[in-house]
Amino acid sequence: MKHQKYPTRRGLLRGAGAVGIGTLLTGASSRHDESGAAAGSAWTFLMEGNRRWSGDRPLHPHDDAALRHSLVWSQHPRAIVFTCIDSRVPPEYLFDAGNGDLMDVRTAAHTLDPMVAESVAYGPVELRTPLVVVLGHQHCGAVTLAWNTLDCGGDAAGFDRLVEHLAPAYEASLDAVGDPVDAMIRAHTRLTVGNLRALPALAALAEARELAIVGAYYSLETGVVERI
């Protein structure tokens, strides 16, 4: 297989528009949606669970047979969690949630394409789930791979599409202070939130105050989820 070559950091700066960065940044700057009481309640539910998880006192709720049977014909998840495929970031664990509480959508570095976008939208549109959380995380391997490829220039080793998806976050984080990979992770989370807010179906729900879409960051070291 012939792999695509990527320019150096300086070359990327000269040709930043070539990978669709304008579209993504336009989405990221869209108006912040306002959440209603249901979204606030869902966020509180997640944060209470995360405090139990990070404090090493999880309850592992909603795992009994009676609850399982009650979900046979319907589901009412509290939130959609759009996050990475990383094995260290299982939403039901880090939010100390159980069966039926969350609807998870996972891709490498929560990269978004049309099919994934429809998967994220299914909960809010069809089930009236009031909250979407885009969850980035510390030491993301996919972002690290993309950063190394884009910053040093060279071969994406078969992950060309992934690197292209993450290039706007690299560009958006070039002037950040501190760990450049961590800055890219946070930038990518914000861009993903913006792209979801720009989807017509989700934008309409947000306008009606029936949906909130927020970004968050999970620390592998502390177990804590923070809003970003």
C-alpha angles and dihedrals in degrees: 000000000000111000126211117250119226127212125244121265090266092050091051091053090054094051103029095142095061097087101048098267092146093060093049095047091048088055091048092055095053118123115287111247122234118232128219129220093281093058091047091050091049092051091050089051091053095046093048089052092048091052089055091048096047090043091055094242105106120169098202090215132194098028101123129112094245091058091046091054092048089060097053096099103026144016133206108184117193094219146358113238113200107190147137129296090238110135090224094062108065106161097211090056102044092045092040089231132148146210111328096007100102139029108213126205114182134183133151105293088348090283113183131222130158095273093047090047090056090049090054091046095051095080098049095039101041103024100028091235103178102209137051117189119194103203122198120181144207118270095013106188095207093053091045090053092049093046092051091049096047098039097046099029122229144090122357089205095226096319096098096132092048092051091048091052091051098043094090090057090051090052092046092053101045094106096043120123120234131016105012095206092051090048089052091050091054093044091051091051091053092047091050091051089052093050092051092048088054094057107108096227093049094040090056092053091047091050089054089050091242095117140039123195115197139171125231139176128218121210112213089199099053102021089230124138115209130188115245 
